[in-house]
Amino acid sequence: MTAADDSVREAIRAAADRLLEGIPLRSTGELTVVQLAAEAGVKRWMLTHKHRDLAEQFQARARALAGDSPPVTKLKMRISELEEANAQLKAADAERQELTDFYAQIINELSTELDRVTAERDELLGNVRSISLAPSRRAPD
């Protein structure tokens, strides 16, 4: 092996370590041979033909991570957090809707009662005649 091959292999190993640790510098962070090549700054064929052993080692290490890279794991955790927050918001919204419906029913009942009381008052006041002020009490014209 030449010194150039050694530097390429070292770049590939360093790139694999960065990808597996979830700190990519030049790639998307996906645990694929294509992204390993991008991270290492080499052509893909270097991994699939010339340094196949490093590509296979990388793939084995990636499988050992249960298939998810650290960035994907972080995103899945964030999705779980957001789904939980969404469930809590939905529950709070349902509770508020129940209260709104309850308040609407109370307002309707109070409005009906007010209409009834107002009608009774108007009926009672309909029999009342205003009394004119006595002439001595009238305001001068």
Helices and strands as residue ranges (DSSP letters): H 3-21, H 33-40, H 44-45, I 46-50, H 52-64, H 70-126, G 135-137
